[in-house]
Amino acid sequence: MPSLFSAFIYPALGIALLTTMVVLGFALTHIELKLWYLPLSLGVIALTIFVCNAGIGPLHRLMQHRAGEMRWPAQVLTMINLMIAMQGNVKDWVNYHSQHHRFADGPGDPHNPFESKRWAWVGWILFRDPKDVMRPMPIWLKNHPIIVWMDGFYNSISLVIHLLIPAVIYLIVWAAGGSLVLTAIIHASVVIGRAIQFHATTYGINVLGHLKTPAWADHAMALLTGGEAFHDHHHDEPVSALHRPRKGLWNRIVDYNGTMLLLYEKLGWVKGLKIAPRFA
């Protein structure tokens, strides 16, 4: 489950790795940093943010609020993306979010920003009641064996994604005589991108999403969260595959989680999408 490691230690390791590579590049003459490494790093960060949101969007809108049904390709891809995003077990995520909707902004809300903004941001993640994670898988998800199986092996699959696969890539690059510095920069960019998305979600939605904020801030946070940060309507109309109107290029850009679900529908990966009337 999300913890001190996923919230702070892992991001710090990513920043440290990137900083180390840059320092070595300037300090050692045999290590050359090329100018195109910078746009590549920024591109990897942006792609990682998108991949993480490609997990959270279907989790939130379809698994949680049942605004549609995913077929197996979408289920597998979503679960992998959620593990890249380090969102923790689906079981716990859905149970906490259900509790949040039941007691939103009041006593019993697991992340009420009106009690403490810092708690709503990361406190509730770092200091959880052990009994909370003993709650069973929500009934409506038990009929999805892929989700149940992958969630049951969350830690094992996450170790493969975040430890084994990077180690194998480093080994292959080393054996092939490639650039370990460039590989490390790309790896660090992935870790940093995941961290940006993680904190954009926990702070941008749990805190800013429940406060009055200017429109530009809503759109900026939406770009980092795939549209999940458009939160003013959500507690009134939680069942919606879209968080912005279907029409309009900017709406489909800024609510790219919804755009992705529309694409999944075209591919036959999801069915029965439900869209709130204001966004249809």
N, C-alpha and C positions, 0 to 999 in steps of 0.2 A: 504494500500500500504506500501511497505518497508519504514521505517522511522527511526528516532532516536531510537525509542523503539526496533525495530527488529535488528538494526545494532549494538547498543551499550548497551542500558539499560537492555534488556532481557539477553544478554550474561553475563553482569556484575552480574545480579541476580543469574544466574546459577553458576558462579564462587564463589559468596558469599555463596550460599547454600552449595556447596561442601566443601568449606573452613571451614564453621561453623560446619559441621558434623565431619570433621577430627579433628578440635580443641576440640570439645566436647568429641570425642572418647578418646583423650589423657588426657583431663582434668577431666573427670568424671569416676569414677571406675565402675559404673553400666552400662556404655556403652562400649561394646566390639567391636573393629574394627578387623575384620578377614583379614588375608593376601589375601584370594581369592577375597576380595572386589576390589582390584586393577585391576587384569585382567578382572573381570566382568565389571568394569567401563570403561576400555579401549575398551572392546568388544562392550559395548553399544554405546560408542562414534563412533566407526567404523560403526556399524549397522545404526546409525542415519545418518551418512554421506552418506551411500549407499541409504537409503530411500529418503533422500532429492534429491539426484541425480536421483533417479528413477522417480522423478517428473520433474526435469529440463531437463533431456535428451529427453523424448518424447515431452515436450513443445517446446524445441528449434528445434529439428530435424524434428518433424512431424507437430505440430500445427503451428510453425513459418514458416519453410522452405518447408513444404509439401512434405517431402521425404517418405510419406506413409500415410495411413488412419487408424485411430484407431476405433475399435468397442467399444461398450459401456463398457465392463469390464475394458478395458485399459483406457478409458476416466475417469471413476469414480476413479480408483486407482491412475491415474496420478494427478487428481485434489486434492485428499486427500493428496498425497505426497507433492504437491506444497504448500498446506496450512501448513503442518508440517514444510516445509522449509521457510515459511513466505516470499514467492516471490511476494506477492501482486496480484492484479487482472490480470488475463490473458490478458484482453483487453489492459491494460496499458503496460504490459510487451511486448506484440507483437508490439504494436504501437511504443514504444521506440526502440525496436530492428530493426524494419523496417527502422526507421529514422537513426539508427546507420549504417546500411548497405548502405543506400542511400548517406550518407555524411562521410563515414569512414575516420577517421584521418584528417578531414578537418573541415572548418566552418560548423556548423549545426549538427555535431556529438554530441549527448548528453553526451558522455563520451570519449572525445579525450585525450589520455594520453600525447600527444605532447604539449597540452596547459597547462595541470596540472595533474600530476599523482595522487595527493590527490583528485582532483575533479573527475577523472575517477574512482577512488576507491569508495569513499562514498559521495563526495560533491554533485554529481548530484542526489543522492538519498535523501539527507537531504534538499536540496534547489531546489524544483521543481516549475516550473511555473504552477499555478493552472489550466491554460487553457489546459495544456497537458493532464490532466486526464479527460477532457471533450470530448476528441476524441472518436468516436463510436467504437464499436466492429468491427474488420476487417471483411470484407464481407465474406471471405472464412470460417470463424468460425461461422457465424450466422446460418448455416444449422446443427449445432450440439447442439441440445436442452439441453443435459446433461451439456456440457461445459458452455453454456450460463446461465443455471439456477444456477449451482454451483458457477459460477463467480459472479452472481448477489447477492448471499448470502455469499460472501467470508468472510466478517467480522463476521457474525453470526456463520458460521461453524468453523471458526478459534477460536472463543471464546470457543466453545464446545471442540475442540481438545486440546487447550493449557491451558484452565482453568477448565472447568467442568469435563472432563475425569480425569485429575490428582487429582482433589478434591475428586471425587468418589473413586478413587484407594486408596488415603490416608485414607478415611473413612472406606473402606472395610478392609484394613490392620489393622487399629486401632481396629475395632470391632472384628476382628479375633485374636487379640493379637499378631500380627506379628511385625516385626522390622520396625518402622518408620524411623530409621536412614538409614537402607539399602534402603528403598523406596526412601528417599530423595537423597541418593547418586546416585541411578539409574536415578531419575528425573533430577538431576543436570547434569548428564552425557549426557542425551538426549539434554538438553538445550545447553550444551557446544559443542556437536557434530554438532548441527544445526548451531551454530555460526561459527565453523571452516569451515563448508561447505559454508556458506554464504560469508565469507570474502575470501575464496579460489576462489570462483566464481568471485566476484567483483574485487578483486585485481589480481588474477592469470590469468583471461581472459581479462578483460577490460584494464589492464595495461601491465602485462608481456606478454600476448598473442599478443600484438602489438609491442613488442620490440624484439631485438635479444637476446636470452637467451640460455645457454648451454642445451644440450640434457637431462642431468640428472634433470635439473630444470623442463623441460617440462614434463618429466615422473612423477616426484614427484607431480606436480600440477595436472596432469591428474588423478592420483590416488585419489586425493581429490575432483575432479570434474567429475568423471565418463568418462573421455576422452574429455570433452568439452574444456580443456586447450590446446589440439592440434589444434592450431588456424592458423598455417602458411598457410594452404591450404584453409581455410574456406571462405574467401571473394572471392576466385576464383571459388570455387565449393561449394557453400552453401547448395545445395540440395544433401544430402548424409546421409543415416541412420547410416553409419559407419564413424569413424574418423581415423581408422587405417585399414590396410589390413585384409580381412576376415580370412586368414590363419595365423597360428602362435599362440601358447598358450599365450605368453606374450601380443600380440596384443589384444587378447580377454579379458585378465585380465585388462590391463591398459585402454582399451576402453570399460569398462563394461556397459556403457549406450547402446552402439551399440550391445553388446552381449545380453543384455536384450531385445532389439527390435527384434533380431533374434529369441529369445525364444518366444516372444509374437507372432511372425509370425507362429511359429510351433504350438502354442496353438490356432491359429485362431483369436487372439485378434487384430492383425493389418494385413493389406493387402497392396499389391502394393508397397513394400519397394523399394526405389530408392537408388542406391549406386554409388558413383563417380567411374569412370573407374579405377582410380589408386588404389582403395580399394576393387574392386570386386574380 
